[in-house]
């Protein structure tokens, strides 16, 4: 008897169990969240900048049940969400970033930075960025001047 070369009917094929999300699906979902957060941040920033009157003149003004301070809080929250998402995005692509930089900077183009060193570079970069933000905020808080 000759074995059949026809595929089994669809309902009789063994199903392969799905094991979570692939890296491509994770990246697509993260990019979608970043896009939505960016558009929402742009809308909130435009509302704060162009819809409300500037500064103290916005006291008492409301848009969709929210005052100026609420919209400013939404704007900051969206900024924090976008920054966190970008941080996760860079973390997911850190090996690629390190490999591209190493290939550009190394004399031997086949040089690859090991995972431990990549982690050290990433943590070091994060520490530097957080210090830049902290020093800038400290300088702003120490040098701000109130009204005369």
MODAUR-V90171 format. One record per backbone hydrogen bond with DSSP energy under -1.0 kcal/mol. NH is the residue of the N-H (numbers start at 1). CO is the residue of the C=O. If there is no record, write none. Layout:
nh=<NH/NH>
co=<CO/CO>
This chain:
nh=<12/26/27/28/29/30/31/32/33/34/35/36/37/38/39/40/41/42/43/44/45/46/47/48/49/50/51/52/57/58/59/61/63/66/71/72/73/74/75/76/77/78/79/80/81/82/83/84/85/86/87/88/89/90/91/92/93/94/97/98/99/100/101/102/103/104/105/106/111/118/119/120/121/122/123/124/125/126/127/128/129/130/131/132/133/134/135/136/137/138/139/140/141/142/143>
co=<9/22/23/24/25/26/27/28/29/30/31/32/33/34/35/36/37/38/39/40/41/42/43/44/45/46/47/47/54/55/56/58/66/63/67/68/69/70/71/72/73/74/75/76/77/78/79/80/81/82/83/84/85/86/87/88/89/91/93/94/95/96/97/98/99/100/101/102/108/114/115/116/117/118/119/120/121/122/123/124/125/126/127/128/129/130/131/132/133/134/135/136/137/138/139>
